[in-house]
């Protein structure tokens, strides 16, 4: 008697199929999205990065001033 689980799968598993389907759905959604949506997202992302960089520079300046005793 052979155990059914000892044989390697011969085709894609349900998990493989689900991953493939989700990748296809993502591609379709990106194709349907308007280019300005992506541009707006990238602009907002860039603005958030600039704000974080400014806060980091301010924090570094405060830290330097405290170390120098000003």
Secondary structure, DSSP 8 states (H G I E B T S, - for coil): ---GGGS--SS--HHHHHHHHHHHHHHHHHHHS-HHHHHHHHHHHHHHHHHHHHHHHHHHHHHHHHHHT-
